[in-house]
Amino acid sequence: MTSVTGGLTLEQRSALEDLGFVKLTNIADHSMLDAMRDTYDRAWDEGESGITERLHLLRYAAFREFIDSASALAAPRSVYGAHLQLLDYWLTYQPGASRWRTPKYTVPTERDWHRDVSFVGADPARPLTLNMLLFLDDTKDRSGPTVVLPGSHRSRYAAVSEHSTEPHPDEVAIPLEYGEALLFNSHLVHSRGRNRSNRPRRGVALLWGFWFIKPTGAELPICPEAVTDASEDRLRLLGLSQPTVDLYLFEGF
Ligand SMILES: O=C(O)CCC(=O)C(=O)O
């Protein structure tokens, strides 16, 4: 599939509709990825428990710069246009296998099948929400690429039970190189792979969707760094400034 710099191609739109996922290249230049990688371990250590602020990853400049970049926004904007909202932003992390069985980390199961959103939505070409996953370490072979069940976003009933732990005969692995990302319909059944390498598996996950949807942690105050000196585009992206007068009228009648 061809690369993305200016939004999804027709071929990619059609893959997203039919299969439920598409691989993106050139999601960020290497200096931006390096900055996220340099911040990652601190963000992980400081962050994922005891959260009291919405979109707390935006505390870090490197993670803010990514969501302001044209290359990160191009593909989700192809689907939601000016109505695009960032609903959630989190880290998906597995240490190198050599650290399993230390008091802090337990050996992960082979799979953890799930959907991130269980509303089917009316139109697979225009999903309510989309997930984006990018990794700051390559995910290939032993580092456990993400696996998906292609087409499963179109069915109300999943072919596996939630959080089941075994590989599935129809699963497809999506290895990602540095600078690539996976964009998928949040109703697609997917799982992390298990990291068997001795390197960490550091990933970043974003949830994109329509502006009218409530974000994760809507009841919490937004992280202050996210809004200090924020551009109008950023405020819209964070759901704080309404993009259009007709909030629920998205395109032609
Ligand atoms: O780490 C991965 O490959 C997938 C992460 C995931 O499924 C999630 O964060 O919902």
PDBQT file of the ligand as one rigid body, heavy atoms in Angstrom, charges set to zero:
ROOT
HETATM    1  O1  LIG A 301       0.204  -3.109  21.851  1.00  0.00    +0.000 OA
HETATM    2  C1  LIG A 301      -0.517  -3.481  20.928  1.00  0.00    +0.000 C 
HETATM    3  O2  LIG A 301      -0.090  -4.111  19.955  1.00  0.00    +0.000 OA
HETATM    4  C2  LIG A 301      -2.013  -3.231  20.966  1.00  0.00    +0.000 C 
HETATM    5  C3  LIG A 301      -2.444  -2.311  22.080  1.00  0.00    +0.000 C 
HETATM    6  C4  LIG A 301      -3.922  -2.324  22.261  1.00  0.00    +0.000 C 
HETATM    7  O3  LIG A 301      -4.608  -3.207  21.860  1.00  0.00    +0.000 OA
HETATM    8  C5  LIG A 301      -4.589  -1.233  22.957  1.00  0.00    +0.000 C 
HETATM    9  O4  LIG A 301      -3.899  -0.357  23.523  1.00  0.00    +0.000 OA
HETATM   10  O5  LIG A 301      -5.852  -1.198  22.920  1.00  0.00    +0.000 OA
ENDROOT
TORSDOF 0
